[in-house]
Amino acid sequence: MFTVQQIKAAHSKVKSGADFPSFIQEIKALGVISFETWVIDSHTDYSGANNFRTSSLLMYSNLIINKISNKTNFVGYLKKHQQGETDYFTFCKHCAETGIAKWIVSIDKMTCTYYDLLDNSILVEQIPS
């Protein structure tokens, strides 16, 4: 199965949201079928076949997640990130500011779903192949 170190190596090539689709393809080839990333500290839980699971450590000190989500502002920040205008940490700060607590990527469905603190789905996005 895959390791967090392999995923980190793939993620090190991501400079902005524009690089996300190629990152997904690379970790899919490793055997990752889904992952859940927590905005508070960017720790991530990865899942593979046969109930294989592994988790990364936190990437930064805790961010404060806004209790009230703002989908409109979030979508604006997301578009900027996808166009390469922001780095990963800036995107995470924008998520926290707009009330996004986590995202879950389903590699089988090629979707990324963003959630608020109450686990409400705020946005479901199709990941380009």
TORKOL-4160 file (C-alpha; in steps of 0.2 Angstrom, whole numbers, padded with zeros to 4 digits, m for minus):
129
<pt num="1" X="0000" Y="0000" Z="0000"/>
<pt num="2" X="0005" Y="0018" Z="0000"/>
<pt num="3" X="0013" Y="0029" Z="0013"/>
<pt num="4" X="0011" Y="0046" Z="0019"/>
<pt num="5" X="0029" Y="0050" Z="0013"/>
<pt num="6" X="0024" Y="0045" Z="m0005"/>
<pt num="7" X="0009" Y="0056" Z="m0004"/>
<pt num="8" X="0019" Y="0070" Z="0003"/>
<pt num="9" X="0031" Y="0068" Z="m0012"/>
<pt num="10" X="0017" Y="0070" Z="m0024"/>
<pt num="11" X="0010" Y="0085" Z="m0014"/>
<pt num="12" X="0027" Y="0094" Z="m0015"/>
<pt num="13" X="0024" Y="0096" Z="m0033"/>
<pt num="14" X="0008" Y="0106" Z="m0030"/>
<pt num="15" X="0011" Y="0124" Z="m0030"/>
<pt num="16" X="m0008" Y="0130" Z="m0032"/>
<pt num="17" X="m0025" Y="0123" Z="m0035"/>
<pt num="18" X="m0020" Y="0122" Z="m0054"/>
<pt num="19" X="m0009" Y="0107" Z="m0049"/>
<pt num="20" X="m0023" Y="0098" Z="m0040"/>
<pt num="21" X="m0029" Y="0087" Z="m0054"/>
<pt num="22" X="m0012" Y="0080" Z="m0058"/>
<pt num="23" X="m0009" Y="0077" Z="m0039"/>
<pt num="24" X="m0025" Y="0067" Z="m0038"/>
<pt num="25" X="m0019" Y="0056" Z="m0053"/>
<pt num="26" X="m0003" Y="0053" Z="m0045"/>
<pt num="27" X="m0010" Y="0047" Z="m0028"/>
<pt num="28" X="m0023" Y="0037" Z="m0037"/>
<pt num="29" X="m0009" Y="0027" Z="m0045"/>
<pt num="30" X="m0002" Y="0024" Z="m0028"/>
<pt num="31" X="m0019" Y="0016" Z="m0022"/>
<pt num="32" X="m0027" Y="0031" Z="m0013"/>
<pt num="33" X="m0046" Y="0030" Z="m0015"/>
<pt num="34" X="m0051" Y="0044" Z="m0004"/>
<pt num="35" X="m0045" Y="0056" Z="0009"/>
<pt num="36" X="m0052" Y="0069" Z="0021"/>
<pt num="37" X="m0042" Y="0085" Z="0025"/>
<pt num="38" X="m0046" Y="0095" Z="0041"/>
<pt num="39" X="m0043" Y="0114" Z="0038"/>
<pt num="40" X="m0039" Y="0117" Z="0057"/>
<pt num="41" X="m0022" Y="0110" Z="0055"/>
<pt num="42" X="m0022" Y="0101" Z="0038"/>
<pt num="43" X="m0020" Y="0083" Z="0045"/>
<pt num="44" X="m0027" Y="0071" Z="0032"/>
<pt num="45" X="m0034" Y="0054" Z="0033"/>
<pt num="46" X="m0031" Y="0043" Z="0018"/>
<pt num="47" X="m0040" Y="0027" Z="0013"/>
<pt num="48" X="m0035" Y="0013" Z="0001"/>
<pt num="49" X="m0042" Y="m0004" Z="m0004"/>
<pt num="50" X="m0046" Y="m0017" Z="0009"/>
<pt num="51" X="m0049" Y="m0004" Z="0023"/>
<pt num="52" X="m0031" Y="0002" Z="0022"/>
<pt num="53" X="m0030" Y="0018" Z="0032"/>
<pt num="54" X="m0015" Y="0030" Z="0036"/>
<pt num="55" X="m0015" Y="0048" Z="0042"/>
<pt num="56" X="m0003" Y="0063" Z="0040"/>
<pt num="57" X="0002" Y="0074" Z="0054"/>
<pt num="58" X="m0003" Y="0092" Z="0056"/>
<pt num="59" X="0005" Y="0104" Z="0044"/>
<pt num="60" X="0003" Y="0120" Z="0054"/>
<pt num="61" X="m0004" Y="0128" Z="0070"/>
<pt num="62" X="m0023" Y="0127" Z="0072"/>
<pt num="63" X="m0033" Y="0139" Z="0062"/>
<pt num="64" X="m0050" Y="0146" Z="0069"/>
<pt num="65" X="m0064" Y="0140" Z="0058"/>
<pt num="66" X="m0078" Y="0153" Z="0056"/>
<pt num="67" X="m0094" Y="0146" Z="0063"/>
<pt num="68" X="m0104" Y="0153" Z="0049"/>
<pt num="69" X="m0100" Y="0148" Z="0032"/>
<pt num="70" X="m0100" Y="0160" Z="0017"/>
<pt num="71" X="m0101" Y="0149" Z="0001"/>
<pt num="72" X="m0100" Y="0165" Z="m0011"/>
<pt num="73" X="m0084" Y="0171" Z="m0003"/>
<pt num="74" X="m0077" Y="0153" Z="m0002"/>
<pt num="75" X="m0081" Y="0150" Z="m0021"/>
<pt num="76" X="m0072" Y="0166" Z="m0025"/>
<pt num="77" X="m0056" Y="0160" Z="m0015"/>
<pt num="78" X="m0057" Y="0143" Z="m0023"/>
<pt num="79" X="m0057" Y="0150" Z="m0040"/>
<pt num="80" X="m0042" Y="0161" Z="m0037"/>
<pt num="81" X="m0033" Y="0145" Z="m0029"/>
<pt num="82" X="m0037" Y="0135" Z="m0044"/>
<pt num="83" X="m0031" Y="0148" Z="m0056"/>
<pt num="84" X="m0014" Y="0147" Z="m0047"/>
<pt num="85" X="m0016" Y="0164" Z="m0038"/>
<pt num="86" X="m0014" Y="0157" Z="m0020"/>
<pt num="87" X="m0003" Y="0144" Z="m0011"/>
<pt num="88" X="m0010" Y="0130" Z="m0001"/>
<pt num="89" X="m0008" Y="0138" Z="0016"/>
<pt num="90" X="m0017" Y="0154" Z="0010"/>
<pt num="91" X="m0031" Y="0143" Z="0003"/>
<pt num="92" X="m0033" Y="0134" Z="0020"/>
<pt num="93" X="m0034" Y="0151" Z="0029"/>
<pt num="94" X="m0047" Y="0157" Z="0016"/>
<pt num="95" X="m0057" Y="0140" Z="0020"/>
<pt num="96" X="m0056" Y="0144" Z="0039"/>
<pt num="97" X="m0062" Y="0162" Z="0036"/>
<pt num="98" X="m0077" Y="0156" Z="0026"/>
<pt num="99" X="m0082" Y="0142" Z="0037"/>
<pt num="100" X="m0075" Y="0127" Z="0028"/>
<pt num="101" X="m0070" Y="0114" Z="0041"/>
<pt num="102" X="m0064" Y="0100" Z="0030"/>
<pt num="103" X="m0065" Y="0093" Z="0012"/>
<pt num="104" X="m0067" Y="0075" Z="0007"/>
<pt num="105" X="m0060" Y="0069" Z="m0010"/>
<pt num="106" X="m0067" Y="0053" Z="m0018"/>
<pt num="107" X="m0055" Y="0048" Z="m0031"/>
<pt num="108" X="m0068" Y="0035" Z="m0038"/>
<pt num="109" X="m0081" Y="0048" Z="m0041"/>
<pt num="110" X="m0068" Y="0062" Z="m0044"/>
<pt num="111" X="m0076" Y="0074" Z="m0033"/>
<pt num="112" X="m0071" Y="0085" Z="m0019"/>
<pt num="113" X="m0084" Y="0090" Z="m0006"/>
<pt num="114" X="m0082" Y="0104" Z="0006"/>
<pt num="115" X="m0090" Y="0104" Z="0023"/>
<pt num="116" X="m0094" Y="0117" Z="0037"/>
<pt num="117" X="m0092" Y="0114" Z="0056"/>
<pt num="118" X="m0109" Y="0105" Z="0057"/>
<pt num="119" X="m0104" Y="0093" Z="0043"/>
<pt num="120" X="m0116" Y="0101" Z="0030"/>
<pt num="121" X="m0110" Y="0100" Z="0012"/>
<pt num="122" X="m0106" Y="0117" Z="0006"/>
<pt num="123" X="m0100" Y="0113" Z="m0011"/>
<pt num="124" X="m0097" Y="0097" Z="m0022"/>
<pt num="125" X="m0084" Y="0100" Z="m0036"/>
<pt num="126" X="m0080" Y="0088" Z="m0050"/>
<pt num="127" X="m0061" Y="0086" Z="m0051"/>
<pt num="128" X="m0055" Y="0087" Z="m0069"/>
<pt num="129" X="m0046" Y="0072" Z="m0076"/>
